[in-house]
Amino acid sequence: MKSAWDDSGCNNPAGPLIPSPLPLFPLSTVLFPGGLLPLRIFEVRYLDMVGQCQREGRPFGVVALHQGSEVRRAGAPAEEFLQVGTLAHVRTVERPQPGLMNIVCEGGTRFRIGAARQLPHGLWTADAQALPDDAPVAVPDDLREVATGLEQLLDSWRARAIPEEQWPLRAPWHWDDCGWLANRWCELLPLPLAVKQQLMELDNPLVRLELVGDLLARHDKA
């Protein structure tokens, strides 16, 4: 049985396949490609969406909220969200009780929203176009400290005997890839949502890593 949003399958002819229409999950966070996103699901609109995504092996789209809240409330401002988001692939699902899911998603390809519409039960869907994935770019010598800093952070977690399954990032590690390294730092740094969104949208992974290096330098001086 198909849900209301599943009416045409995946029909993006170029690049990674994106469900059309793409179900959306507006959140007060920015998901980066390759990043992990744990979610606690209890609203009917998202329970239905995640269940179907899991059954069919399809992703949904995570977009950052510009206005409104993650949970529908009477009298709350209407949800407004940014136009560039990231596909979320469901990796694990736990159902501790009826009407509740704990899931972990992994960020995939970025996309840009076209026309968006809200279904009667509140789920947003949109036509979306895939954006190019980061090209592999080696970390230059003058930014090696950015990689070293992240390795040292992981070493500190190991020294504190924090289990790897509790880390906010997971292997495989791509220490010599600008895009991967920049994205992991963007997830960890306490940056405003608007700044994270701008960094996620950048199509040049070297520039993104250079900006992250600047942010880390300022953080060290603070």
N, C-alpha and C positions, 0 to 999 in steps of 0.2 A: 504494500500500500504506500503510495507516494504522499508526502506532505505537501502543503500549499506552496512551498517555495521550490519544489523539485519539479519543474515543468519542461526543462529543455536539456538537461544534462550538461556535459562539458563541451563547450563549443568555441573555445578560444583557439583560432587556427595557428597562431604563432607563439612560440615560447611555451612555458609550462602550462598545462591544462588548468583552467580555473572554472569551477562550477558556474553555470549560468542559469538562473541568477545565483549570485554568491550570498549565502547567509552571513550576516554580520553580527559581531559581538562588540558593541561600543564599550570601552573600558577606560578607566582613569590611569592608563599606563601605555607605554609604547613597547611593542614586541619587535625585536630585532631578528633578522634571519639567523638561524642556528641557536637562538636563545630558548630557554625553558620558561614555561608559564604555567604554574599551578593555579587551578581555579576550583572554587566550590560552587556547584551549580544547584539551584533550588527553584528557580522560576520555570514555569511550565514551558514558556517559549524556548528557553535554552536547553531544558531537559530533552525536549523533542528534537531540537536541532542537533545536539551532541549525539543522541542516540542514533539518529539517521546517519550522521557523518561517520560514526564508528562502524555501523553495519555496512556502509557502502565504501568505506575507505577514502572518503572525501574530506578535504579541509574546510574550515570556515574562515572568515576574515576578521581579524582584530583591527579595530580602528580606535584612535584616541578621541575621547569625548572633548568637545569644545564647550558644550553647555549641557546641563541636565545631569542625572545621576545614573549609576550602573543598574540600580534596582528601581523598578517603576513604583512611583508613589502618587497618590491622588493629589492634584494641585501642584505637582512639581513642574518646573520648566520642561518644555519639550526637548528631547534629545537632539543635539546637533553634534556632528563629529567631523573630523578632518578627512581630507579626500585621499590621502595616501595611507595604506595600511599594509599588513603582513599576513600571509596565509598562516593558519595555525593547524598543524597536523596532530590529531589526538594520538598520544603514545600509550598512556595508561588510563584506565577507568576503574574506580572503586565505587561501589554502591553500599555504603554503610547502613542505609535504611531507605525505605520507600520514599521517593520524592527528593532524594539527595544524591548527588554525584560528586566525587572528588576526582578531578582529572589533571593530567599533566600534558601539556601541548608543547610542540617544538615549532619554532618559527621557520617558515619557508620563504617563498618568493614574495617580494613586495608587489603591490598592485595600486592602481589608481582607479577610483570610483567614477563611474559615469552616472547614469540615472539611478536614484535610490528610491525605495518605496517601503512603507511599513504595512505589514499584514495585519488583519483584524486582531490577532492575538498578541500583537506587539513586536513580533520579530521583524527586524530590518533585513532587506535584501537589496542587492544592487547589481547592475552590470559593471564588470570590472575588467581592466586590461592589465596584464602582467607587465611589470617593469623589469629591465635587464638585471640579472644577478651581478654581483661584484665580479669584475675580472680579477684573476689571480695576480697580485702585486706583491713582490718580496718586500720585507721590512728593510728600509735603508739603515745604514750604520748609525746615522744620527738619531734614529728612533729606537735603537735596540734597548735602551733603558725602559721603554714602555713595556716591552715583552718581559724583560727581567723583573720589573715590578710586579707583573701579574704572576710570574712563576714564584716569586717570593711570597706573595699572598697565599698561593696554594700550599706552599711549604709550611706557612704558619698554621693553616687549617689542619694539615697532617700532624704538626707538632702538638696541636691541641686535641688530637684524636677525634676530630670531627669526621664522621663517616662520609664517604664520598657521595652516597645517595642523598645526603642532606645539603650538599653544596649547591649553590645557585647556578652553577655551570658544570658541564660534564665533558668527558673525553668523547671524541678524539680532539687532541690539542693541535692547533695549527699556528705554532709560534712564529712562523716566517710569512704569514699571510696578513697583509694590512687590514683587509676587511674584517676577517675573523677577530683579530686582536682588538681593533677599534670597537667592534660590536660588543665584545665581552666587557670592556671597560665602560662603555655607555650604559650597560645594564647595571653595573656595580656602583658607579658614581652617583651621589645624591644630587642630580641635576633637575632643574625644572622640566616639566613635561614638554613645554614648547621647545626647549633646547634639545631634548632627546629626539623629538620629532624632526627637527631640522637636521640633526646628525643622521638619523635613519634615512631621510630622503636624499641625502647627498649621493650622487652617482659616481663619485671618485673616491675609492677606498683610501688612497694615499692622503688626500686632503682631509678625510674624516679622521685618520690616525694622527695627522699633524695637529688638528684641532684638539683631539683627546690629549696629546702630549702637552699642549699649552694649558689645558685644564688641570692636568696632573701637576704641572710645575706651579701653578697658582695655588693649588691645594697644599702642596708641600711648604709653600711660603707662609700660608695662613697660620 
